[in-house]
């Protein structure tokens, strides 16, 4: 059995990495510190927002599932999606990252 890093730990490490590279990154909603699920709200700096939810692939590796079929959407649409997700899972974390290309520091393939 392998030890799993607490969600809060790896999320904050990614935010620190972004900030050290001059990329805006913010924990906008704190979830369950040890095991809460995660949504990334990627601010494409004028080109809309992309929303990714953390999941696992078929081999159990971290992966990201794109909402809206991966399309960039206006911020109110992204926020409404996140609000619905939080209503289903109040332990959910939300991190916003500001990068025109939609880059983020977290491991995992896009499914």
C-alpha positions in Angstrom: 0.0 0.0 0.0 1.4 3.4 -0.9 1.0 6.5 1.2 -1.1 9.3 -0.4 -0.2 12.9 0.1 -3.0 15.0 1.7 -4.9 17.1 -0.9 -4.1 20.3 0.9 -0.4 19.6 0.7 0.0 18.9 -3.0 -2.5 21.7 -4.0 -0.6 24.3 -2.0 2.7 23.1 -3.4 1.3 23.7 -6.9 0.1 27.1 -6.0 3.5 28.0 -4.6 5.1 26.7 -7.8 2.9 29.0 -9.9 3.5 32.0 -7.8 7.3 31.4 -7.9 7.0 31.5 -11.7 4.9 34.7 -11.8 1.7 32.9 -12.6 -1.4 33.8 -10.6 -2.8 30.9 -8.6 -5.3 31.0 -5.8 -7.1 28.5 -3.6 -10.6 29.9 -3.9 -12.4 27.2 -1.9 -10.9 25.0 0.7 -12.1 21.5 0.9 -11.4 18.5 3.1 -7.6 18.8 3.9 -6.7 15.1 3.6 -8.8 13.8 0.8 -11.1 16.3 -0.8 -11.7 16.2 -4.6 -10.3 19.1 -6.7 -11.6 21.3 -9.5 -9.2 23.6 -11.4 -10.6 26.8 -12.8 -8.2 27.9 -15.5 -8.4 31.6 -16.4 -7.3 31.8 -20.0 -6.7 35.6 -19.7 -9.5 37.0 -21.9 -10.2 33.8 -23.9 -12.6 32.4 -21.3 -12.3 29.7 -18.6 -11.6 26.0 -18.7 -12.8 23.7 -15.9 -11.0 20.5 -15.0 -12.0 17.9 -12.3 -9.4 15.5 -10.8 -10.1 11.9 -11.3 -8.1 8.7 -11.9 -7.5 6.8 -15.2 -8.1 3.1 -15.6 -4.7 2.3 -14.2 -5.3 4.4 -11.0 -3.1 7.3 -12.1 -4.1 10.9 -11.5 -6.0 12.4 -14.5 -8.1 15.4 -15.3 -11.6 15.4 -16.8 -12.6 18.5 -18.8 -16.0 20.1 -18.3 -17.8 21.5 -21.4 -15.9 19.1 -23.6 -12.7 21.0 -22.9 -14.1 24.2 -24.4 -13.4 27.6 -22.9 -16.5 29.2 -21.5 -17.5 32.6 -19.9 -16.8 32.9 -16.2 -20.4 32.7 -15.1 -20.8 29.3 -16.8 -17.6 28.1 -15.1 -18.8 29.4 -11.8 -22.2 27.8 -12.2 -20.6 24.4 -12.9 -18.4 24.7 -9.9 -21.3 25.8 -7.7 -23.3 22.7 -8.8 -20.2 20.5 -8.0 -19.8 22.0 -4.5 -23.5 21.4 -3.8 -22.9 17.7 -4.6 -19.6 17.5 -2.7 -19.1 20.2 0.1 -15.5 18.8 0.7 -14.4 20.0 -2.8 -11.3 22.2 -3.4 -11.3 24.8 -6.1 -8.0 26.3 -7.4 -7.9 29.1 -10.0 -4.9 29.5 -12.2 -4.3 32.4 -14.5 -2.4 31.3 -17.6 -3.3 32.1 -21.3 -2.4 28.6 -22.4 -4.3 26.8 -19.6 -1.1 25.4 -18.1 -1.2 24.1 -14.5 1.4 22.4 -12.4 -0.5 19.3 -11.4 0.3 15.8 -12.8 -2.2 13.8 -14.7 -3.3 13.3 -18.3 -6.3 15.1 -19.7 -9.1 12.6 -20.4 
